[in-house]
Amino acid sequence: MGRIAVIGAGMGAMAAAARLAVAGHRVTVYERTETYGGGVRRFERDGFAFDTGPGLLPLPAVYRDLFVKTGKEPLEDCVELVQVDPSARHVFADGTEVSLPNASRAGVVAALDEALGTGAGQRWGDFLVRAREAWDRTRRPLLEEPLWPDWQVLAEREPYPSVPHKKLLRTRRASTLYEIGAWELRDPRLSQLLDGYALAYGLDPGTAPASAAVLPYLEHAFGTWYVRGGIRELARAVYERCLRRRVEFVFGAEVARVLEKDGRAAGVELAGGTVAEADFVVGTGPWRLGGLVGSRELYRAQDVRPQPEGRYPGRVVVCLALRGAQEPGAVHRTVVHSPDAEGDLAEFAHGELPDLPTVVVDRPGDPAQRPDAEHESVVVTATVPSVAEYDWAAPGAADAFADRMAAAAERAVPGLRERLLWREVRTPLDTERETGATGGAVPPPALAAAEGVLHPSNTTALPGLFTVGGWSHPGGGLPHAGMSGALVAGLIVEGPEFRGSQ
């Protein structure tokens, strides 16, 4: 079998590395930082620990499949998965609250009816039925198969079956999430609920395609899970699986150039001049990878073109160390909704920040993330402009916005200000430093539609060079990263005839 050089140790790259090693390849991963996991990081101080990347795991089946295919120990033997219930508590701008049960459409319908009034749950339930149809139409070509040269078929038709809406003698159908909320859900709180899913993935509800309806469907259909000890434990487990499959990791190794020989990728050259020959090269981030191949075009004219990473939003993460025990019955995740969520990202385009951002508050109540039972670790997250759109290095900018986030989070955490010991604020500048993503942007998942979100394919115009991770097909998010690793491994092992998992 061949030698494979992998650039970067993110989740998608490690998923590909483990699968390729099992297939008999000799795999070496070159990571420019001193650790693995990409954006799946942990911050620790004074006995407190915080997930600074994703806080919950949707679609754990992706990683279950990875562990089944790469060894005898299943995922649950390597990490402890806990299904979060309720999946989230939602606090709306008018003060209404609702807790939505995990992976129960009937339970969600009942909870919304009780909290928002009769009929609200049914409208959301009917929306989920339509969202499932969009999921069924796009799941395989969008997520489980490589992005083929005829990718345009994914942009020809909106897969979400919108309900006809009559206005001023015209019949229209929703083409954005905002229009779904206004025309089909017909309740500002349900619209805020829908907006929150878009914002969590860095999408503007006002422009996100209607096909983004699959995002809440995924949560309601498949549930969300917490990894005991924090999501960083999942990254550790994948890293250790790679080591058991004899994948070699070289940390502190920045790749300066992809080598070419006879018209195909032939290895990598490190910043210090060291050359590592390889039969295949797997890289993360098509936008950055393009800078490593000289003057060669990384993609053909008919391919999806890589968008500058900085055009996508980033995240501010505020880690809160609190004195006092978590109150009994505290919910793991609370989403505190902005009164104008659909305008949040519209402001970003003008380099502005919302006064009252939508925030996600995670309170895992995990003994592994606090010094003792008389303290609590809390993580508050908000979607914000990337470094390309906002000067996060300006004096006081990060702390001022963190104050707004903490004010919103106080609606979810009783007595937050009185309990605060200290806080750590992390902005897109930290994301850029840790992951290399331009501007500290965070990639959204792939979405089909005429105005959808598609990422460049895993194959490139340079034979032997492949791309993996959130900036490649099928896009961002923990499950999507794992899927990209499976796709790249399949393309290398089985060749261009590979059509995805069956």
ZIJOLIN-V653016 format. One record per residue. N is the residue number from 1. RES is the residue in three letters. SS is DSSP state (2 for helix, 1 for strand, 0 for the rest). PSI is psi in radians with two decimals (999 if undefined). Layout:
((N,RES,SS,PSI) (N,RES,SS,PSI))
This chain:
((1,MET,0,3.02) (2,GLY,0,3.04) (3,ARG,1,2.38) (4,ILE,1,2.24) (5,ALA,1,2.19) (6,VAL,1,2.21) (7,ILE,1,1.91) (8,GLY,0,2.57) (9,ALA,0,0.69) (10,GLY,0,3.12) (11,MET,2,-0.73) (12,GLY,2,-0.73) (13,ALA,2,-0.75) (14,MET,2,-0.62) (15,ALA,2,-0.72) (16,ALA,2,-0.75) (17,ALA,2,-0.79) (18,ALA,2,-0.76) (19,ARG,2,-0.69) (20,LEU,2,-0.64) (21,ALA,2,-0.70) (22,VAL,2,-0.55) (23,ALA,0,-0.04) (24,GLY,0,0.01) (25,HIS,0,2.68) (26,ARG,1,1.98) (27,VAL,1,2.28) (28,THR,1,2.26) (29,VAL,1,2.22) (30,TYR,1,2.00) (31,GLU,1,2.22) (32,ARG,0,-0.43) (33,THR,0,-2.98) (34,GLU,0,0.19) (35,THR,0,3.07) (36,TYR,0,3.00) (37,GLY,0,-0.23) (38,GLY,0,-2.12) (39,GLY,0,-0.02) (40,VAL,0,1.55) (41,ARG,0,2.93) (42,ARG,1,2.39) (43,PHE,1,2.31) (44,GLU,1,2.44) (45,ARG,1,2.36) (46,ASP,0,0.60) (47,GLY,0,-0.08) (48,PHE,1,2.61) (49,ALA,1,2.50) (50,PHE,1,2.37) (51,ASP,1,2.14) (52,THR,0,-0.02) (53,GLY,0,-2.40) (54,PRO,0,2.51) (55,GLY,0,-0.42) (56,LEU,0,2.81) (57,LEU,1,1.94) (58,PRO,1,2.81) (59,LEU,0,1.02) (60,PRO,0,-0.24) (61,ALA,2,-0.51) (62,VAL,2,-0.77) (63,TYR,2,-0.48) (64,ARG,2,-0.74) (65,ASP,2,-0.72) (66,LEU,2,-0.78) (67,PHE,2,-0.60) (68,VAL,2,-0.71) (69,LYS,2,-0.23) (70,THR,2,0.15) (71,GLY,0,3.10) (72,LYS,0,-0.49) (73,GLU,0,2.11) (74,PRO,0,2.92) (75,LEU,2,-0.75) (76,GLU,2,-0.23) (77,ASP,2,-0.27) (78,CYS,2,-0.50) (79,VAL,0,2.76) (80,GLU,0,2.05) (81,LEU,1,2.34) (82,VAL,1,2.11) (83,GLN,1,2.22) (84,VAL,0,2.20) (85,ASP,0,2.09) (86,PRO,0,2.82) (87,SER,0,-0.59) (88,ALA,1,2.63) (89,ARG,1,2.37) (90,HIS,1,2.23) (91,VAL,1,2.00) (92,PHE,0,2.92) (93,ALA,0,-0.52) (94,ASP,0,0.10) (95,GLY,0,-0.19) (96,THR,0,2.48) (97,GLU,1,2.61) (98,VAL,1,2.40) (99,SER,1,2.19) (100,LEU,1,2.14) (101,PRO,0,2.71) (102,ASN,0,2.27) (103,ALA,0,0.77) (104,SER,0,1.74) (105,ARG,2,-0.75) (106,ALA,2,-0.70) (107,GLY,2,-0.66) (108,VAL,2,-0.78) (109,VAL,2,-0.83) (110,ALA,2,-0.73) (111,ALA,2,-0.72) (112,LEU,2,-0.67) (113,ASP,2,-0.76) (114,GLU,2,-0.69) (115,ALA,2,-0.65) (116,LEU,2,-0.15) (117,GLY,0,2.62) (118,THR,0,2.32) (119,GLY,0,-0.48) (120,ALA,2,-0.78) (121,GLY,2,-0.70) (122,GLN,2,-0.71) (123,ARG,2,-0.71) (124,TRP,2,-0.71) (125,GLY,2,-0.73) (126,ASP,2,-0.66) (127,PHE,2,-0.74) (128,LEU,2,-0.59) (129,VAL,2,-0.74) (130,ARG,2,-0.65) (131,ALA,2,-0.63) (132,ARG,2,-0.66) (133,GLU,2,-0.71) (134,ALA,2,-0.69) (135,TRP,2,-0.82) (136,ASP,2,-0.59) (137,ARG,2,-0.51) (138,THR,2,-0.24) (139,ARG,2,-0.96) (140,ARG,2,-0.94) (141,PRO,2,-0.45) (142,LEU,2,-0.51) (143,LEU,2,-0.57) (144,GLU,2,-0.10) (145,GLU,0,2.67) (146,PRO,0,2.72) (147,LEU,0,1.81) (148,TRP,0,2.87) (149,PRO,0,-0.41) (150,ASP,0,0.63) (151,TRP,2,-0.34) (152,GLN,2,-0.39) (153,VAL,2,-0.45) (154,LEU,2,-0.27) (155,ALA,2,0.07) (156,GLU,0,-0.48) (157,ARG,0,2.34) (158,GLU,0,2.07) (159,PRO,0,-0.27) (160,TYR,0,2.15) (161,PRO,0,1.44) (162,SER,0,2.63) (163,VAL,0,2.32) (164,PRO,0,2.40) (165,HIS,1,2.13) (166,LYS,1,2.27) (167,LYS,1,2.15) (168,LEU,0,0.89) (169,LEU,0,0.20) (170,ARG,1,2.52) (171,THR,1,2.13) (172,ARG,1,2.80) (173,ARG,0,2.51) (174,ALA,0,2.30) (175,SER,0,-0.10) (176,THR,1,2.87) (177,LEU,2,-0.67) (178,TYR,2,-0.75) (179,GLU,2,-0.60) (180,ILE,2,-0.81) (181,GLY,2,-0.76) (182,ALA,2,-0.68) (183,TRP,2,-0.49) (184,GLU,2,-0.66) (185,LEU,2,-0.64) (186,ARG,0,0.72) (187,ASP,0,2.16) (188,PRO,2,-0.51) (189,ARG,2,-0.66) (190,LEU,2,-0.63) (191,SER,2,-0.73) (192,GLN,2,-0.68) (193,LEU,2,-0.83) (194,LEU,2,-0.74) (195,ASP,2,-0.65) (196,GLY,2,-0.61) (197,TYR,2,-0.68) (198,ALA,2,-0.84) (199,LEU,2,-0.63) (200,ALA,2,-0.47) (201,TYR,0,0.21) (202,GLY,0,0.50) (203,LEU,0,2.47) (204,ASP,0,2.05) (205,PRO,0,-0.47) (206,GLY,0,-0.37) (207,THR,0,-0.23) (208,ALA,0,2.37) (209,PRO,1,2.74) (210,ALA,2,-0.47) (211,SER,2,-0.25) (212,ALA,2,-0.08) (213,ALA,2,-0.35) (214,VAL,2,-0.36) (215,LEU,2,-0.91) (216,PRO,2,-0.55) (217,TYR,2,-0.73) (218,LEU,2,-0.76) (219,GLU,2,-0.80) (220,HIS,2,-0.56) (221,ALA,2,-0.69) (222,PHE,2,-0.16) (223,GLY,0,2.99) (224,THR,1,2.61) (225,TRP,1,2.58) (226,TYR,1,2.46) (227,VAL,1,2.05) (228,ARG,0,2.24) (229,GLY,0,-0.20) (230,GLY,0,2.74) (231,ILE,0,-0.43) (232,ARG,2,-0.49) (233,GLU,2,-0.53) (234,LEU,2,-0.75) (235,ALA,2,-0.72) (236,ARG,2,-0.77) (237,ALA,2,-0.71) (238,VAL,2,-0.72) (239,TYR,2,-0.81) (240,GLU,2,-0.58) (241,ARG,2,-0.70) (242,CYS,2,-0.79) (243,LEU,2,-0.70) (244,ARG,2,-0.49) (245,ARG,0,0.19) (246,ARG,0,0.57) (247,VAL,0,2.32) (248,GLU,1,2.35) (249,PHE,1,2.34) (250,VAL,1,1.86) (251,PHE,1,2.76) (252,GLY,0,0.47) (253,ALA,0,1.78) (254,GLU,0,2.22) (255,VAL,1,2.23) (256,ALA,1,-0.41) (257,ARG,1,2.49) (258,VAL,1,2.19) (259,LEU,1,2.58) (260,GLU,1,2.54) (261,LYS,1,2.25) (262,ASP,0,0.66) (263,GLY,0,0.31) (264,ARG,1,2.85) (265,ALA,1,2.37) (266,ALA,1,0.20) (267,GLY,1,-2.88) (268,VAL,1,2.68) (269,GLU,1,2.23) (270,LEU,1,2.87) (271,ALA,0,-0.53) (272,GLY,0,-0.03) (273,GLY,0,-0.15) (274,THR,0,2.38) (275,VAL,1,2.29) (276,ALA,1,1.95) (277,GLU,1,2.61) (278,ALA,0,2.74) (279,ASP,0,-0.46) (280,PHE,1,2.62) (281,VAL,1,2.31) (282,VAL,1,2.15) (283,GLY,1,2.73) (284,THR,1,2.35) (285,GLY,0,1.57) (286,PRO,2,-0.60) (287,TRP,2,-0.81) (288,ARG,2,-0.64) (289,LEU,2,-0.56) (290,GLY,2,-0.49) (291,GLY,2,-0.12) (292,LEU,2,-0.01) (293,VAL,0,0.39) (294,GLY,0,-2.40) (295,SER,0,-0.04) (296,ARG,0,2.47) (297,GLU,0,2.20) (298,LEU,0,-0.47) (299,TYR,0,2.65) (300,ARG,0,2.90) (301,ALA,0,-0.59) (302,GLN,0,-0.07) (303,ASP,0,2.81) (304,VAL,0,2.25) (305,ARG,0,2.39) (306,PRO,0,2.27) (307,GLN,0,2.53) (308,PRO,0,2.26) (309,GLU,2,-0.60) (310,GLY,2,-0.20) (311,ARG,2,-0.28) (312,TYR,0,2.67) (313,PRO,0,2.96) (314,GLY,1,-2.79) (315,ARG,1,2.53) (316,VAL,1,2.28) (317,VAL,1,2.19) (318,VAL,1,2.05) (319,CYS,1,2.15) (320,LEU,1,2.11) (321,ALA,1,2.03) (322,LEU,1,2.47) (323,ARG,1,2.64) (324,GLY,0,2.52) (325,ALA,0,2.61) (326,GLN,0,2.37) (327,GLU,0,2.59) (328,PRO,0,2.44) (329,GLY,0,0.15) (330,ALA,0,2.44) (331,VAL,0,2.44) (332,HIS,0,-0.87) (333,ARG,1,2.30) (334,THR,1,2.32) (335,VAL,1,2.06) (336,VAL,1,1.98) (337,HIS,0,2.42) (338,SER,0,2.60) (339,PRO,0,-0.23) (340,ASP,0,1.05) (341,ALA,2,-0.68) (342,GLU,2,-0.28) (343,GLY,2,-0.17) (344,ASP,2,-0.94) (345,LEU,2,-0.39) (346,ALA,2,-0.64) (347,GLU,2,-0.57) (348,PHE,2,-0.65) (349,ALA,0,-0.37) (350,HIS,0,0.29) (351,GLY,0,0.49) (352,GLU,0,2.79) (353,LEU,0,2.49) (354,PRO,0,2.55) (355,ASP,0,-0.67) (356,LEU,0,1.51) (357,PRO,0,2.70) (358,THR,0,2.24) (359,VAL,1,2.60) (360,VAL,1,2.17) (361,VAL,1,2.03) (362,ASP,1,2.18) (363,ARG,0,1.42) (364,PRO,0,-0.41) (365,GLY,0,0.53) (366,ASP,0,2.12) (367,PRO,2,-0.46) (368,ALA,2,-0.19) (369,GLN,2,0.32) (370,ARG,0,2.70) (371,PRO,0,-0.56) (372,ASP,0,3.14) (373,ALA,0,-0.19) (374,GLU,0,0.31) (375,HIS,1,2.89) (376,GLU,1,2.45) (377,SER,1,2.32) (378,VAL,1,2.44) (379,VAL,1,2.23) (380,VAL,1,2.27) (381,THR,1,2.48) (382,ALA,1,2.52) (383,THR,1,2.31) (384,VAL,1,2.98) (385,PRO,0,2.60) (386,SER,0,3.09) (387,VAL,0,-0.50) (388,ALA,0,-0.41) (389,GLU,0,-0.28) (390,TYR,0,2.48) (391,ASP,0,1.52) (392,TRP,0,-0.23) (393,ALA,0,-0.14) (394,ALA,0,2.44) (395,PRO,0,2.21) (396,GLY,0,-0.13) (397,ALA,2,-0.84) (398,ALA,2,-0.78) (399,ASP,2,-0.65) (400,ALA,2,-0.74) (401,PHE,2,-0.60) (402,ALA,2,-0.60) (403,ASP,2,-0.73) (404,ARG,2,-0.71) (405,MET,2,-0.74) (406,ALA,2,-0.64) (407,ALA,2,-0.71) (408,ALA,2,-0.71) (409,ALA,2,-0.39) (410,GLU,0,-0.36) (411,ARG,0,-0.24) (412,ALA,0,-0.43) (413,VAL,0,1.86) (414,PRO,0,2.32) (415,GLY,0,0.56) (416,LEU,2,-0.87) (417,ARG,2,-0.66) (418,GLU,2,-0.44) (419,ARG,2,-0.18) (420,LEU,1,2.17) (421,LEU,1,-0.88) (422,TRP,1,2.93) (423,ARG,1,2.71) (424,GLU,1,2.19) (425,VAL,1,2.20) (426,ARG,1,2.26) (427,THR,0,3.12) (428,PRO,2,-0.37) (429,LEU,2,-0.70) (430,ASP,2,-0.69) (431,THR,2,-0.75) (432,GLU,2,-0.75) (433,ARG,2,-0.71) (434,GLU,2,-0.59) (435,THR,2,-0.29) (436,GLY,0,-0.05) (437,ALA,0,2.26) (438,THR,2,2.18) (439,GLY,2,0.07) (440,GLY,2,0.44) (441,ALA,0,2.75) (442,VAL,0,2.22) (443,PRO,0,2.39) (444,PRO,0,2.86) (445,PRO,1,2.79) (446,ALA,0,2.48) (447,LEU,1,2.35) (448,ALA,0,2.63) (449,ALA,0,2.86) (450,ALA,0,-0.65) (451,GLU,0,0.70) (452,GLY,0,-2.88) (453,VAL,1,1.94) (454,LEU,0,2.41) (455,HIS,0,2.76) (456,PRO,1,2.65) (457,SER,0,2.86) (458,ASN,0,-0.35) (459,THR,1,2.75) (460,THR,0,3.09) (461,ALA,0,-0.23) (462,LEU,0,1.91) (463,PRO,1,2.42) (464,GLY,0,-0.08) (465,LEU,1,2.19) (466,PHE,1,2.72) (467,THR,1,2.57) (468,VAL,1,2.81) (469,GLY,0,-3.07) (470,GLY,0,-0.42) (471,TRP,0,0.03) (472,SER,1,2.97) (473,HIS,0,2.30) (474,PRO,0,0.44) (475,GLY,1,-2.89) (476,GLY,0,2.86) (477,GLY,0,2.59) (478,LEU,2,-0.84) (479,PRO,2,-0.71) (480,HIS,2,-0.64) (481,ALA,2,-0.77) (482,GLY,2,-0.66) (483,MET,2,-0.69) (484,SER,2,-0.64) (485,GLY,2,-0.70) (486,ALA,2,-0.68) (487,LEU,2,-0.79) (488,VAL,2,-0.77) (489,ALA,2,-0.72) (490,GLY,2,-0.71) (491,LEU,2,-0.61) (492,ILE,2,-0.77) (493,VAL,2,-0.78) (494,GLU,2,-0.26) (495,GLY,0,-3.07) (496,PRO,0,-0.21) (497,GLU,0,-0.15) (498,PHE,0,2.29) (499,ARG,0,0.32) (500,GLY,0,2.96) (501,SER,0,2.58) (502,GLN,0,999))
